Amino acid sequence: MVCDWFRRRVRRRDRAYGSERRPGPYPGDRQGRADWIADVDDARGAFFAGAWLVIAGGVLGLVGLIGFYDYLRRAGDWLVLAPVLGAFGLTLVTISHLLPIAIAYELVPDFRAALDAHTFDTLASLALVLNYTGDVVLWGVVVPMYALAILKMGLIRRWIGWLAVGVWVFAGLGDALSPLSGTIEGLTFIGFVGFFVWMAAMGVSLLRDHPPEAPASSPP
């Protein structure tokens, strides 16, 4: 069951990041190892360019989550957990993206199945587990906290808050429950896309609107 779930997760990530000419970021299971190595070897420049762009996107995402907190922090002291947990989740996701890059740099050029297969499979499985954990924290905990702050404060258009709720349902709950069903696993792609739409909508909204003014202090 777990192996089947790993295979489904690899296919979903490859649909999101890969293409016919560029391999997806995750090596996958043992059966897919040889194909992934061959694809990376053939599309070396494109693979590394895409992989490092994903890393840069994760760093920018972290900056964005911190900026969202700064704008919405009047929602309550509890919201401070959002950027902290966001940093934790995105760090795990970033590591999960760095591991395949390391595999591609170190193991792919001179891959020896008899000597390197165990290391390859261990790093590939670790990348998937870290990615799953980081996604659950990010989409299942951090995004709904921001959604609650948006809907509570009314400082940002409410549809953006409801969009975050949708991301939580499809990506957060969906990702957490994805090992149970291939159907649920497929639905998480909706939340995956919705997350980036939500991030973009938040960024545009904050750039166009003025930051909230601090409440005036009472005279002594």
N, C-alpha and C positions, 0 to 999 in steps of 0.2 A: 504493500500500500504506500509506504513512504517513498519507495523507488519510483512508483508510478507518479506520485505527486511531484517528485523532483523533475521527472521528464516533462510533465505538463508545465511546470514553472519555467523550465528552460525554453520550451517552445513559445510561451507567452512573452518572455523577455526577448527572445530572438525576433518575434514579430514586432516588438516595440522598437528595438534598437538596430536590428540587422536588416539585411536586404538580400536579394539574390546575388549581389556582387560583394557584399561585405558581411562577414560572419557576425553572429550575435555575440554578446559579451561573455556568455557562460559556456564552459566546455560541455556540460551535461553528463550523461551516464557513460558507462564503459563502451556501449555500442556506438555512441556518437563521438567518442574521443578521436578516432582516426579522421573522421570527416572534419571535425573542428580544427584539428592540427593542420590538415591540408588546406582548409579555407583560410586560416590565419597566415599560413606560409605563402599562399597565393596573393592575398590582399593585405600584405603586411603594412604598407603605409596607410591605407584607408582604415584598417582596423585600429592602429595606434592613434590616428587622428581622431576617429570617432570616440575611442575609449577615453582619451584625455579631455575631450570636450565634455563627456559625461561627468568626469571628475570636476571640471571647472563649473559645470552646472550645479553640482552638489554644493560646492563652496558658495556660489551665488545664492542658492536656495537657503543656506544657513544665514547669510547676511539678510535675506528677505524676511525670514522668520523673526530675527532679532528686531528688525525695523517694524514689523507688524506689532510686536509686543510694545515697543516704545509708543506707538500710536494708540494702542488699546489698553494700556496698563491701568487706566482709571476704572476699568471694569472690576478690579479687586486684586488684593495681594495674591490670591490663588493663581492668577495668570502668569506669575513669574515662573511657574513650572513649565509653561509652554516652550519658551526658548531653551530652557535647560534640557527638557526631554527631546526637543527638536534637534539640539546639538548632538545628543546621545544617539538618536535614531539615524540622523544623517551621517554621523561618523561611522556607524556600523555599515550603512549602505555604501559609503565611500570606500571602506576597506574591502567590502564585497566586490567592488569594481576594480580595486587595485590588484587583488589576487589574480584574476585572469590576465591582467597586464603583465604581472610578474611571471606567470606561467608562459605567456607568449614570448617574453624576452629571454627567459632562462631555459625552458624545457623544449619549446617548439623547434628551435633551429637544429638541434642535434638529439631529437627525442629517441630514446632507446627503450622500447617497450618492456624489456626484461628488467631494467634497472629503474626506470623513471615512472612506470605506470602507477605504483602505489602512491608516490608523492603527488603525481598529477591528480589522481582521483581524490586524495585527501584534501588537497587545496581547493579542488572544484566543489566538493561537498561542503567544505567550510564556507566558501563564498556564498553558496545558496542559503545555508542556515543563517549567516550574518545578514544577508539581504532580506530574508523573511522576517527576522526579528526586528531589524531596523524599520521595515515597512509597517509592521504591526504597530510599533511605537509611534511612528510618524503619522500614519493615516488613522490609526485606531484611537490614539490618545491626544496628540498635539492638535490635529486639524479640528476635532470637535470642540476643543477648548477655545480655539479662535472663533469657531462658529458661534459658540455661546456668548463670547464677548461681543461679537459684531451685533448679534440679535438683541443683546441686553442694552448696549450703549447707544445704538442707532447712529454712530458716527460715520458709518460706511453704508452704502446701499444694501438693503436687506436681502436682495436676491443673491448677493455675494455670500452672505451668511448661510442662506439655504443651499447654495451650491456646495459650500463646505460640508453641510449636513449630508448631501448626496455623496460627496467623496468619502465621508466616514462610513456610510452604509455600504457602498459598492466596493471601495478599496480597503477600508479599515476592517469592518466586520467580514467582508468577503475574503480578504487575505487571511484573517485569523481562522476562518472556517474552511479555507480552500483545501486543506488535506482531506476533508471529508467527502468532497464531491468535485468531479470534473466540471460539472455545470456551474457551480459556484466559482471555481477557478476561472472559467471563461468570462463570467460577469465582472470580475475584478478589473478587467481591461477598461471598462467604462469609467471606473473610479480613477484608474491610472491616468487616463487622458484628462478627466475632470480635475485632477489635482493640479496639473500644469495650467489649465484654463483658470482655475481659482487663483493660483499664484500670480498669473499675468493680470487678472482682473484686480486683485489686491494692489499690485504695484502701480497700475494705471490710476486707480482710485486715489491712492495716497499721494501720487505725484500731482494730480489735478486739484485735490482738495487741500485746504490749509490745515496744519496740525491743530489739534484741540488746545485751547488756551488753558493754562493752569488756573485753578480757582483762586480768586483774590483772597489774600490773607486778611483776617479781621484785625482792626486796629488794637493796639495794646490797651 
